[in-house]
């Protein structure tokens, strides 16, 4: 890669929740935080890295609206991964809402995940 080209950051498959059993486990943990535009569910995953998954229904909007929300949340997760707790699954259950800026999404997601991690530590949920 030449020095003028920006480095390309990726969002690897290991950072995604794709299996339905992982989504069900996050919902079954009953550990969630309402952030207005979504309900953020979280649970320990027993892995070395955190992962994120999305549940975005058609009620949120047409496909471009849903896709934009997922792109924004992936970008927040990717750029803020150092600030997130390790070994945590995060599921974003989106709601219909007016569009927010990337900074607003970032602030709300980080606050919700830190609260969930603290609550999880208190409950001492075993990773499954």
Protein Blocks (a to p, Z undefined) as FASTA:
>chain_A
ZZklccdddddfklpcfbfklmmmmmmnopacdehjaccddddehiabdcddddddfklo
cfklmmmmmmmmmmmmmmmmmmpcehiacdddddddddddfklmmmmmmmmmmmmmmmmm
mnopacZZ
